[in-house]
Amino acid sequence: MVNGKTQVEKLIMPSDMANSSTLFSEALFENQVFKNISAPRQEICCKEFSGCVFKDCDLGECNFSNSSFTDCTFSSCNLSNIKIDNCRFRTVVFEDCKIVGVLFERINPFLLRWIFKECKIELCDFSGLKMTHSQFIQSFIRETDFINTNLRESSFAGSDLQGSKFHNVNLEKATFVGARNYYIDPTVNRLKHARFSCPEVVSLLAAFDIKVEY
């Protein structure tokens, strides 16, 4: 509600713009819906997005450096190889998105809060971040680094973590129920009160080079 009136979201479709380079010419975007937008490799730096929705958009290789996203949703978007240096993500949901080759380690972690649902995350880097309470739900997370990361009370429920690396990570009270294909060495990661499910939890023994018989 704004001044006693319901705020109406502005829907932006491809026909609303002369070309993709003018779509993000403003500095501030509030309560706007960007739908079916194809704007790869655009410079979208130093922008502020609040309450915005990106749906079915191709934003691959865009440069979002120094931009901020608050209460935003990305749904079924291509976000591969985007640049997000010093970006801020405050209550942002990524759902069914393709996210490949993104260096999340370069973001501004202040007030960081995000959720990834049913996303394809490949060759990304979350190293060095304090990202407690993060959620990676039913996602395919392949060859992605979590090194020196604080993931306390985070969830990877139902996710496939094939080839992803956890080293010196705080995973206390984290959830891996239903997760699979993960390799987590208990000797170099903190796992106190973390939750796992069978039979995948047996993979925690791999670091000890022992055999488990059934």
C-alpha positions in Angstrom: 0.0 0.0 0.0 1.3 3.5 -0.9 -0.6 6.5 0.4 -3.6 4.3 1.1 -3.6 3.0 -2.5 -2.6 -0.4 -3.8 0.6 -0.1 -5.8 0.3 -1.6 -9.3 3.2 -3.4 -10.8 4.3 -2.2 -14.3 4.6 -5.0 -16.8 7.4 -4.6 -19.3 7.2 -6.7 -22.4 9.6 -6.8 -25.4 7.2 -4.5 -27.4 7.7 -1.8 -24.7 11.2 -0.9 -25.8 12.8 0.3 -29.0 15.9 -1.9 -28.3 17.3 -3.7 -25.4 20.0 -1.1 -24.7 17.3 1.4 -23.6 15.4 -1.0 -21.3 17.5 -0.3 -18.3 18.3 3.3 -18.9 16.8 4.4 -15.6 18.6 4.1 -12.2 15.7 3.0 -10.1 13.1 0.3 -10.8 10.3 -0.4 -8.4 7.5 -3.0 -8.6 8.1 -3.7 -12.3 7.7 -7.0 -14.1 10.2 -7.8 -16.9 8.7 -10.6 -18.9 10.1 -12.4 -22.0 13.0 -9.9 -22.3 16.0 -10.8 -24.3 18.8 -8.5 -23.3 22.1 -10.4 -23.3 25.5 -8.8 -22.7 23.9 -5.5 -21.6 25.6 -3.0 -19.2 23.1 -2.8 -16.2 25.5 -1.4 -13.7 24.7 0.8 -10.6 20.9 0.1 -10.8 18.5 -0.4 -8.0 15.7 -2.9 -8.3 13.0 -3.1 -5.6 10.1 -5.4 -5.7 10.8 -6.4 -9.3 10.1 -9.7 -11.1 12.1 -11.1 -14.0 10.3 -13.9 -15.8 11.5 -15.8 -18.8 14.3 -13.4 -19.5 17.6 -13.9 -21.2 20.1 -11.8 -19.3 23.2 -13.9 -20.0 26.6 -12.2 -19.8 25.0 -8.9 -18.5 27.0 -6.7 -16.3 25.1 -6.0 -13.1 28.1 -4.7 -11.1 27.2 -2.3 -8.2 23.5 -2.9 -8.6 21.1 -3.9 -5.8 18.1 -6.2 -5.7 15.7 -6.1 -2.8 12.5 -8.3 -2.6 13.0 -9.4 -6.2 12.3 -12.7 -8.0 14.0 -14.2 -11.0 11.8 -17.0 -12.6 12.9 -19.2 -15.5 15.7 -16.8 -16.5 19.1 -17.3 -18.1 21.7 -15.7 -15.8 24.7 -17.4 -17.1 28.1 -15.6 -17.0 26.6 -12.5 -15.5 29.0 -10.1 -13.7 27.8 -9.2 -10.2 30.8 -7.4 -8.6 29.7 -5.6 -5.5 26.0 -6.5 -6.1 23.6 -6.6 -3.2 20.9 -9.3 -2.9 18.4 -8.7 -0.1 15.5 -11.2 0.0 15.9 -12.4 -3.6 14.4 -15.6 -5.0 15.8 -17.5 -8.0 13.4 -20.1 -9.3 14.0 -22.5 -12.3 17.0 -20.3 -13.4 20.1 -21.3 -15.4 23.1 -19.9 -13.5 26.5 -20.9 -15.0 29.9 -19.5 -14.4 28.9 -16.8 -11.9 31.4 -15.5 -9.3 29.1 -14.9 -6.4 32.2 -14.5 -4.2 32.5 -10.9 -5.6 29.1 -9.7 -4.3 28.5 -7.3 -1.4 27.3 -9.7 1.4 25.7 -7.0 3.6 22.1 -8.1 4.6 22.4 -11.0 2.1 19.4 -13.2 1.9 18.4 -15.4 -1.0 16.7 -18.6 -2.1 17.5 -20.9 -5.0 14.6 -23.2 -6.1 14.9 -25.8 -8.8 17.8 -24.0 -10.4 20.7 -25.3 -12.6 23.8 -23.9 -10.9 27.1 -24.9 -12.6 30.7 -23.8 -12.3 29.9 -21.0 -9.9 31.9 -19.8 -6.9 30.4 -18.9 -3.5 33.7 -18.9 -1.7 34.4 -16.6 1.3 30.8 -15.5 1.7 28.9 -15.3 5.0 25.5 -16.7 3.7 23.8 -18.2 6.7 20.2 -19.4 6.2 20.6 -19.6 2.5 18.4 -22.1 0.7 19.3 -24.3 -2.3 16.2 -26.4 -2.8 15.7 -29.2 -5.4 18.6 -27.7 -7.4 21.3 -29.2 -9.6 24.5 -27.7 -8.3 27.4 -29.0 -10.3 31.2 -28.2 -10.0 30.5 -25.3 -7.7 32.8 -24.1 -5.0 31.9 -23.4 -1.4 35.3 -22.7 0.2 35.7 -20.8 3.4 32.0 -20.2 3.4 29.6 -19.7 6.3 26.5 -21.8 5.5 25.3 -22.2 9.0 21.6 -23.2 9.1 21.4 -23.3 5.3 19.5 -25.9 3.3 20.5 -28.1 0.3 17.3 -30.2 0.6 16.7 -32.4 -2.4 19.7 -31.0 -4.4 22.2 -32.7 -6.5 25.7 -31.6 -5.6 27.8 -33.5 -8.2 31.4 -32.3 -8.2 30.8 -29.4 -5.9 33.5 -28.6 -3.3 33.1 -27.9 0.4 36.3 -27.0 2.2 36.6 -25.1 5.6 32.8 -24.5 5.5 30.6 -23.9 8.5 27.7 -26.3 7.9 26.4 -26.4 11.5 22.7 -27.0 11.6 22.6 -27.2 7.8 20.2 -29.6 6.0 21.1 -32.1 3.4 18.0 -34.2 3.7 17.2 -35.7 0.2 20.5 -34.3 -1.2 22.7 -36.5 -3.2 26.1 -36.8 -4.9 27.8 -34.7 -2.3 31.3 -35.1 -1.0 31.9 -33.4 2.4 35.0 -34.2 4.4 34.0 -34.1 8.1 37.7 -33.4 9.1 37.8 -30.0 7.2 34.2 -28.8 7.6 32.0 -28.1 10.6 29.0 -30.4 10.7 27.7 -30.2 14.2 23.9 -30.7 14.3 23.7 -30.9 10.5 21.0 -33.1 9.1 21.5 -35.8 6.5 19.4 -38.7 5.1 20.2 -42.3 4.3 21.7 -43.8 2.3 23.5 -40.7 1.0 24.9 -39.9 4.5 27.4 -42.8 4.1 29.4 -40.6 1.7 30.7 -38.7 4.7 32.8 -41.7 5.4 34.6 -41.5 2.1 37.3 -39.2 3.6 38.3 -42.0 6.0 39.0 -44.5 3.2 36.9 -47.3 4.8 34.5 -49.8 3.4 30.9 -50.1 4.4 29.2 -53.4 4.0 25.4 -53.8 3.7 
